[in-house]
Amino acid sequence: MRMRPRSIRARDTLVAAVIAAFVFAITAAGVDFAVRGEVKADLLRQTQVDARRVSGGVRDGSLEGAIPDDSRGRILLQVVEPGGRVTNATPGAAGRPPVSRLWPSSNLRVRDYTECHGAWPGRECYVIEAVRVSTSRDSVVVYASERLPSYLVNGLLEAALAACVLLLAGGVARITWRIVGRTLGPVEAIRAQLAEISATDLSRRVPQPPGEDEIAQLARTANATLDRLEQAVGRQRQFASDASHELRTPITGLRANLEDAAMHPEDSDLREVVRSALRDTDRLESIVTDLLLLARIGTGGTAMQEPIDLSALAAAEVRRRVSTLRVVTELPAGVTVRGVRMQLVRLLGNLLDNAERYAGSAVTVQVAREDGHALLAVTDDGAGIAPADRERVFERFTRLDTARSRGAGGTGLGLAIAREIARAHGGTLRVEDHAPGARFALRLPLVPPPAREKGRPRPDGPS
């Protein structure tokens, strides 16, 4: 696993080098072909001019004496009779055998070709034009030859081009190696960090490079996944801790009552034992139900969110409840949020249960719009909550000494459940200043009103 990024780096570098070498080799072959063709064409043009000039002079008899050398020895000119005797030549070609043994026929009087002599590396090649002066049987032949540059004969041009191909391919490989390494470096850092993260330490995060490229998005996605995983594991651990802590007491009490009744049936009131067992069973059921709800909230389950009129929901919940206290409501219409209806009903029910338990005479339920959020406030006129305890009341199984005991109220999870529901809906739940009593304020994002379709008149406008 550790070598995978390096393998990808080596593979990509090799592929880039091979492709670059292939492309550069084709280009080099084209350059070689072009250079050879251009050089040969240029030499041939020069030999053609001189060969035809001398051939014309021989034909009309205007050539007298030795053939003048206008090319300073570069072009060898010879006039050769049938049988191979050189009758006239430039100074550089005088006294030498004919430059070529190819004899043009009377049907093809002019021949252009390349001829090589000797063995490599001392091999010499010439561009030659042979011109038969006339079609007669004893016609002489004029030869004009010019030596090809050595780099076209001894392979120097091909060697230079091959070296350029290797250098360029090596440069591409080096650049690719560095670019791929720089690209895969953050990926390797992310992989190494993920490999070190275990279930015992989910607080660590992978390094997140700047920018908006794919690797930065990968790092952000990995960190978001780790956040969700840490939250899920945290809920699991919290559930196990809460269950082991809070279920032990009622189970122990239930077991003690039943064992006492079994050991001393004659001294036990069977009806009271059953009623006590039922109370403990009810408490166990309530605790388990609340713990399971806490474990499910915010995990992204299958619950579907929908637009909900917060005022209508609060009015329905207040009407459903039977209370000996006076309930004051301020519920304007049109305050819409998006959420899971049953969870928001549970949140409001928990806040009302808490308010009714500690209120003196009245409870106020208020819905309003506030700074782009929907506000749901439940206020009681009881003893209130000290500022130092306003966060503690949202902890699981927390009961304030001044107002609560294990035997009074519910499971101790109501406010914890309410805050978790608020967080799962992207909102907040806090205890705010209020005198007298306590004020629990829920704030949720508002759902914007639907945009009116173009061309549709206002309800109060002309039809």
C-alpha positions as CSV (number, residue, x, y, z in Angstrom):
1,M,0.0,0.0,0.0
2,R,2.9,2.4,0.8
3,M,4.4,1.9,-2.6
4,R,1.3,2.6,-4.6
5,P,1.7,6.4,-5.1
6,R,5.4,5.7,-6.1
7,S,4.2,3.0,-8.6
8,I,1.7,5.4,-10.1
9,R,4.4,8.0,-10.3
10,A,6.9,5.6,-12.0
11,R,4.2,4.3,-14.3
12,D,3.0,7.8,-15.4
13,T,6.6,8.9,-15.9
14,L,7.4,5.8,-18.0
15,V,4.3,6.3,-20.1
16,A,5.1,10.0,-20.7
17,A,8.7,9.2,-21.6
18,V,7.7,6.5,-24.1
19,I,5.1,8.7,-25.7
20,A,7.5,11.6,-25.9
21,A,10.3,9.4,-27.3
22,F,7.8,8.1,-30.0
23,V,6.7,11.6,-30.9
24,F,10.3,13.0,-31.0
25,A,11.5,10.0,-33.0
26,I,8.9,10.6,-35.6
27,T,9.8,14.3,-35.7
28,A,13.5,13.4,-35.9
29,A,12.9,11.1,-38.8
30,G,11.0,13.9,-40.5
31,V,13.9,16.3,-39.9
32,D,16.4,13.7,-41.2
33,F,14.4,13.1,-44.3
34,A,14.0,16.9,-44.9
35,V,17.6,17.7,-44.3
36,R,18.8,15.0,-46.7
37,G,16.4,15.9,-49.3
38,E,17.2,19.6,-49.1
39,V,21.0,19.1,-49.2
40,K,20.8,16.7,-52.0
41,A,18.4,18.9,-54.0
42,D,20.8,21.9,-53.5
43,L,23.8,19.9,-54.6
44,L,22.0,18.5,-57.6
45,R,20.9,22.0,-58.8
46,Q,24.6,23.1,-58.8
47,T,25.8,20.0,-60.6
48,Q,23.0,20.3,-63.2
49,V,24.0,23.9,-64.0
50,D,27.6,23.0,-64.5
51,A,27.0,19.7,-66.3
52,R,24.6,21.2,-68.8
53,R,26.9,24.3,-69.3
54,V,29.8,22.0,-70.2
55,S,27.6,19.7,-72.3
56,G,26.4,22.6,-74.4
57,G,30.0,23.9,-74.9
58,V,31.1,20.4,-76.1
59,R,28.1,20.1,-78.4
60,D,28.5,23.5,-80.1
61,G,32.3,23.5,-80.0
62,S,32.6,26.6,-77.9
63,L,34.5,24.8,-75.1
64,E,38.2,25.4,-75.7
65,G,41.0,24.2,-73.4
66,A,40.5,22.8,-69.9
67,I,37.1,23.1,-68.2
68,P,37.1,26.2,-66.0
69,D,36.5,25.6,-62.3
70,D,33.9,28.0,-61.1
71,S,33.2,26.1,-57.8
72,R,36.7,26.3,-56.4
73,G,37.1,22.5,-56.5
74,R,33.8,21.5,-55.0
75,I,32.3,20.3,-58.2
76,L,34.3,17.8,-60.3
77,L,33.6,18.0,-64.1
78,Q,34.8,15.4,-66.6
79,V,34.3,14.8,-70.3
80,V,34.6,11.0,-70.9
81,E,34.8,9.2,-74.2
82,P,33.4,5.7,-74.8
83,G,35.8,3.3,-73.3
84,G,36.4,5.4,-70.2
85,R,39.1,7.8,-71.3
86,V,38.9,11.3,-69.7
87,T,39.4,13.9,-72.5
88,N,38.8,17.1,-70.5
89,A,38.3,17.9,-66.8
90,T,38.5,20.6,-64.2
91,P,41.8,20.9,-62.4
92,G,40.5,19.0,-59.4
93,A,39.3,16.1,-61.6
94,A,42.2,15.9,-64.0
95,G,44.3,12.8,-63.8
96,R,41.6,10.9,-62.0
97,P,39.5,8.0,-63.4
98,P,35.9,8.7,-64.4
99,V,33.9,9.7,-61.4
100,S,31.3,7.1,-62.4
101,R,30.9,4.1,-64.7
102,L,27.2,4.6,-65.4
103,W,26.8,5.4,-69.1
104,P,23.6,7.1,-70.1
105,S,21.8,5.5,-73.1
106,S,20.7,7.4,-76.2
107,N,17.1,7.1,-75.0
108,L,17.9,8.6,-71.6
109,R,20.6,11.1,-72.1
110,V,20.5,12.7,-68.7
111,R,20.9,10.8,-65.4
112,D,20.9,12.2,-61.9
113,Y,21.9,9.8,-59.0
114,T,24.0,9.3,-55.9
115,E,27.0,7.0,-55.9
116,C,29.1,5.9,-53.0
117,H,32.7,4.5,-52.8
118,G,34.6,2.8,-50.0
119,A,33.7,1.3,-46.7
120,W,32.5,3.0,-43.5
121,P,33.8,5.1,-41.8
122,G,35.9,6.4,-44.7
123,R,33.0,6.1,-47.2
124,E,32.5,8.9,-49.7
125,C,29.2,9.6,-51.5
126,Y,28.7,12.0,-54.5
127,V,25.7,13.6,-56.1
128,I,26.3,13.0,-59.9
129,E,24.7,14.2,-63.1
130,A,25.7,12.4,-66.2
131,V,24.8,14.1,-69.6
132,R,25.2,12.3,-72.9
133,V,26.1,15.0,-75.3
134,S,24.4,13.5,-78.4
135,T,22.5,10.4,-79.4
136,S,25.4,9.2,-81.7
137,R,27.1,5.9,-80.9
138,D,30.5,7.5,-80.1
139,S,29.0,10.5,-78.1
140,V,31.0,11.6,-75.1
141,V,29.4,11.9,-71.6
142,V,29.8,14.9,-69.3
143,Y,29.9,14.1,-65.6
144,A,29.4,16.6,-62.8
145,S,29.8,15.4,-59.2
146,E,29.8,17.0,-55.8
147,R,30.6,15.3,-52.6
148,L,27.9,14.9,-50.0
149,P,28.6,16.3,-46.5
150,S,30.1,13.8,-44.2
151,Y,27.4,14.1,-41.6
152,L,25.0,12.7,-44.2
153,V,27.2,9.7,-44.9
154,N,28.8,8.6,-41.6
155,G,25.5,8.6,-39.6
156,L,26.5,11.8,-37.6
157,L,23.1,13.4,-38.4
158,E,21.2,10.4,-37.2
159,A,23.3,10.2,-34.0
160,A,22.7,13.9,-33.3
161,L,19.0,13.5,-33.8
162,A,18.9,10.4,-31.6
163,A,20.7,12.2,-28.9
164,C,18.2,15.0,-29.1
165,V,15.4,12.5,-28.9
166,L,16.9,10.9,-25.8
167,L,17.6,14.3,-24.2
168,L,14.1,15.6,-24.9
169,A,12.4,12.4,-23.7
170,G,14.6,12.5,-20.6
171,G,13.5,16.1,-20.0
172,V,9.9,15.1,-20.4
173,A,10.4,12.2,-18.0
174,R,12.0,14.5,-15.4
175,I,9.3,17.1,-15.7
176,T,6.6,14.4,-15.5
177,W,8.3,12.8,-12.5
178,R,8.3,16.2,-10.7
179,I,4.8,17.2,-11.6
180,V,3.3,13.8,-10.8
181,G,5.3,13.7,-7.5
182,R,4.0,17.2,-6.6
183,T,0.5,16.1,-7.5
184,L,0.6,12.8,-5.6
185,G,2.4,14.3,-2.6
186,P,-0.8,15.5,-1.0
187,V,-2.5,12.3,-1.8
188,E,0.3,10.3,-0.1
189,A,0.0,12.7,2.9
190,I,-3.8,12.0,3.0
191,R,-3.2,8.3,2.7
192,A,-0.6,8.2,5.5
193,Q,-2.8,10.2,7.8
194,L,-5.8,8.0,7.1
195,A,-3.7,4.9,7.8
196,E,-2.7,6.3,11.2
197,I,-6.3,7.2,12.2
198,S,-7.9,4.4,14.2
199,A,-11.2,3.9,16.0
200,T,-9.4,5.0,19.2
201,D,-8.5,8.4,17.9
202,L,-10.9,9.9,15.4
203,S,-10.1,13.5,16.2
204,R,-7.3,13.7,13.7
205,R,-7.8,15.1,10.2
206,V,-6.0,14.7,6.9
207,P,-4.0,17.7,5.6
208,Q,-6.1,19.9,3.4
209,P,-4.2,21.7,0.5
210,P,-5.4,25.1,-0.6
211,G,-7.4,25.6,-3.8
212,E,-10.4,24.1,-5.4
213,D,-8.8,21.2,-7.4
214,E,-9.7,17.6,-7.1
215,I,-7.1,16.8,-4.4
216,A,-8.4,19.7,-2.2
217,Q,-12.0,18.4,-2.7
218,L,-10.8,14.9,-1.8
219,A,-9.2,16.2,1.4
220,R,-12.4,18.1,2.3
221,T,-14.6,15.1,1.6
222,A,-12.3,12.8,3.7
223,N,-12.4,15.3,6.6
224,A,-16.2,15.6,6.3
225,T,-16.4,11.8,6.3
226,L,-14.2,11.6,9.4
227,D,-16.4,14.2,11.1
228,R,-19.5,12.1,10.5
229,L,-17.6,9.0,11.6
230,E,-16.4,10.7,14.8
231,Q,-19.9,11.8,15.6
232,A,-21.4,8.4,14.9
233,V,-18.7,6.7,17.1
234,G,-19.3,9.3,19.7
235,R,-23.0,8.6,19.7
236,Q,-22.3,4.9,20.0
237,R,-20.0,5.4,22.9
238,Q,-22.4,7.8,24.6
239,F,-25.2,5.4,24.1
240,A,-23.1,2.5,25.6
241,S,-22.0,4.8,28.5
242,D,-25.5,6.1,29.2
243,A,-27.1,2.7,29.0
244,S,-24.6,1.0,31.3
245,H,-24.9,3.9,33.8
246,E,-28.6,4.7,33.8
247,L,-30.1,1.3,33.3
248,R,-28.1,-0.3,36.2
249,T,-30.0,1.5,38.9
250,P,-33.6,0.6,37.9
251,I,-32.5,-3.0,37.0
252,T,-30.8,-3.4,40.3
253,G,-33.9,-2.0,42.2
254,L,-36.2,-4.3,40.2
255,R,-34.0,-7.3,40.8
256,A,-33.8,-6.5,44.6
257,N,-37.6,-6.2,44.9
258,L,-38.2,-9.4,43.1
259,E,-35.5,-11.3,45.0
260,D,-36.9,-10.0,48.3
261,A,-40.4,-11.1,47.3
262,A,-39.2,-14.5,46.2
263,M,-37.2,-15.1,49.4
264,H,-39.9,-13.8,51.8
265,P,-43.3,-14.2,50.1
266,E,-45.1,-14.3,53.4
267,D,-43.7,-10.8,54.3
268,S,-44.3,-9.2,50.9
269,D,-47.3,-7.3,49.5
270,L,-47.6,-8.9,46.1
271,R,-49.7,-6.0,44.7
272,E,-47.1,-3.5,45.8
273,V,-44.2,-5.6,44.4
274,V,-46.0,-5.8,41.1
275,R,-46.7,-2.1,41.0
276,S,-43.1,-1.3,41.9
277,A,-41.9,-3.6,39.2
278,L,-44.2,-2.0,36.7
279,R,-42.9,1.5,37.6
280,D,-39.3,0.3,37.2
281,T,-40.2,-1.3,33.9
282,D,-41.9,1.9,32.7
283,R,-38.8,3.8,33.7
284,L,-36.5,1.3,31.9
285,E,-38.7,1.6,28.8
286,S,-38.6,5.4,28.8
287,I,-34.8,5.4,29.2
288,V,-34.2,2.9,26.4
289,T,-36.6,4.8,24.1
290,D,-34.9,8.1,24.8
291,L,-31.4,6.7,24.4
292,L,-32.4,5.1,21.0
293,L,-33.8,8.4,19.9
294,L,-30.6,10.2,20.8
295,A,-28.6,7.6,18.9
296,R,-30.7,8.1,15.8
297,I,-30.9,11.9,15.7
298,G,-28.5,13.5,13.4
299,T,-27.2,10.3,11.8
300,G,-28.9,11.2,8.4
301,G,-31.4,8.4,8.5
302,T,-34.4,7.9,6.3
303,A,-36.6,10.6,8.0
304,M,-37.9,13.0,5.3
305,Q,-37.8,16.7,5.9
306,E,-40.7,18.9,4.8
307,P,-41.8,22.5,5.1
308,I,-43.6,23.0,8.5
309,D,-45.6,26.0,9.8
310,L,-44.0,26.4,13.2
311,S,-47.0,28.3,14.6
312,A,-49.5,25.7,13.4
313,L,-47.3,22.9,14.9
314,A,-47.0,24.8,18.3
315,A,-50.8,25.5,18.3
316,A,-51.6,21.8,17.7
317,E,-49.3,20.6,20.5
318,V,-50.6,23.1,23.0
319,R,-54.2,22.1,22.2
320,R,-53.3,18.4,22.6
321,R,-51.9,18.8,26.1
322,V,-53.9,18.9,29.3
323,S,-52.4,21.3,31.8
324,T,-53.5,22.9,35.1
325,L,-51.3,25.9,34.2
326,R,-52.3,28.9,32.2
327,V,-50.7,28.7,28.7
328,V,-50.2,32.0,26.8
329,T,-49.5,31.8,23.1
330,E,-48.1,34.2,20.5
331,L,-48.3,32.4,17.2
332,P,-48.2,34.5,14.1
333,A,-48.9,32.7,10.8
334,G,-46.4,32.1,8.1
335,V,-43.3,31.2,10.1
336,T,-42.1,28.2,8.0
337,V,-39.1,26.0,8.7
338,R,-37.9,22.7,7.1
339,G,-37.6,19.6,9.3
340,V,-38.9,16.3,10.4
341,R,-42.3,16.9,11.9
342,M,-42.3,14.2,14.6
343,Q,-38.9,15.3,15.8
344,L,-40.0,19.0,16.1
345,V,-43.1,17.8,17.9
346,R,-40.9,15.9,20.3
347,L,-38.7,18.9,20.9
348,L,-41.6,21.2,21.7
349,G,-43.2,18.5,23.9
350,N,-40.0,18.2,25.9
351,L,-39.7,22.0,26.4
352,L,-43.4,22.1,27.5
353,D,-42.8,19.2,29.9
354,N,-39.9,21.0,31.4
355,A,-41.7,24.3,31.7
356,E,-44.9,22.8,33.2
357,R,-42.8,20.9,35.7
358,Y,-41.1,24.0,37.1
359,A,-43.5,26.8,36.3
360,G,-45.3,28.7,39.1
361,S,-48.6,29.5,37.3
362,A,-48.1,30.1,33.6
363,V,-46.2,29.0,30.5
364,T,-45.7,31.2,27.4
365,V,-45.2,29.8,23.9
366,Q,-44.0,32.3,21.4
367,V,-43.2,32.0,17.7
368,A,-41.6,34.9,15.7
369,R,-39.2,35.9,12.9
370,E,-35.9,37.1,14.1
371,D,-32.8,38.0,12.0
372,G,-33.7,35.6,9.2
373,H,-34.5,32.7,11.6
374,A,-37.6,31.3,13.1
375,L,-37.8,31.7,16.9
376,L,-39.7,29.3,19.1
377,A,-39.5,30.3,22.8
378,V,-41.0,28.4,25.7
379,T,-41.0,30.5,29.0
380,D,-42.1,29.6,32.5
381,D,-42.4,31.7,35.6
382,G,-40.7,29.4,38.0
383,A,-37.4,29.6,39.9
384,G,-35.3,30.0,36.8
385,I,-31.9,28.6,36.0
386,A,-28.6,30.1,37.2
387,P,-26.3,31.3,34.4
388,A,-23.6,28.8,35.5
389,D,-26.1,25.9,35.0
390,R,-27.6,26.9,31.6
391,E,-25.4,24.6,29.6
392,R,-25.4,21.8,32.2
393,V,-29.2,21.3,31.8
394,F,-28.6,20.1,28.3
395,E,-26.2,17.3,29.4
396,R,-27.6,13.9,29.6
397,F,-29.1,12.8,33.0
398,T,-28.3,16.2,34.5
399,R,-30.7,17.2,37.4
400,L,-30.1,20.5,39.2
401,D,-30.1,20.1,43.0
402,T,-32.4,23.0,43.5
403,A,-35.2,21.8,41.3
404,R,-34.8,18.2,40.4
405,S,-34.2,14.7,41.9
406,R,-34.1,11.3,40.4
407,G,-37.5,10.6,41.6
408,A,-39.1,13.8,40.2
409,G,-39.7,14.2,36.4
410,G,-38.7,12.0,33.6
411,T,-35.5,10.2,32.4
412,G,-33.3,13.3,32.5
413,L,-32.9,13.2,28.7
414,G,-35.6,15.5,27.6
415,L,-33.5,18.7,27.1
416,A,-30.6,16.7,25.7
417,I,-32.9,15.3,23.1
418,A,-34.3,18.7,22.4
419,R,-30.9,20.2,21.7
420,E,-29.8,17.3,19.5
421,I,-33.0,17.7,17.4
422,A,-32.2,21.4,17.1
423,R,-28.7,20.7,15.9
424,A,-29.9,18.1,13.5
425,H,-32.1,20.8,11.9
426,G,-29.3,23.3,11.6
427,G,-30.6,25.4,14.6
428,T,-29.7,26.2,18.2
429,L,-31.4,25.8,21.5
430,R,-30.3,28.0,24.4
431,V,-31.4,29.2,27.8
432,E,-31.8,33.0,27.7
433,D,-32.1,35.7,30.3
434,H,-35.6,36.1,31.6
435,A,-37.1,37.1,34.9
436,P,-38.8,35.5,36.5
437,G,-38.4,31.9,35.3
438,A,-36.5,30.2,32.5
439,R,-36.7,30.9,28.8
440,F,-35.7,28.2,26.3
441,A,-35.2,29.7,22.8
442,L,-35.1,27.5,19.7
443,R,-33.8,29.2,16.4
444,L,-34.1,27.4,13.1
445,P,-33.4,28.6,9.5
446,L,-36.5,30.1,7.8
447,V,-37.8,28.6,4.6
448,P,-38.0,31.5,2.0
449,P,-41.4,32.1,0.6
450,P,-41.9,30.7,-2.9
451,A,-41.1,33.1,-5.8
452,R,-44.2,34.4,-7.6
453,E,-44.4,33.2,-11.2
454,K,-43.7,35.8,-13.9
455,G,-46.9,37.2,-15.4
456,R,-49.1,36.0,-12.6
457,P,-51.1,38.9,-11.0
458,R,-51.0,39.7,-7.3
459,P,-54.0,38.3,-5.3
460,D,-55.2,41.8,-4.7
461,G,-54.3,43.1,-8.1
462,P,-56.4,43.4,-11.3
463,S,-57.5,40.2,-12.9
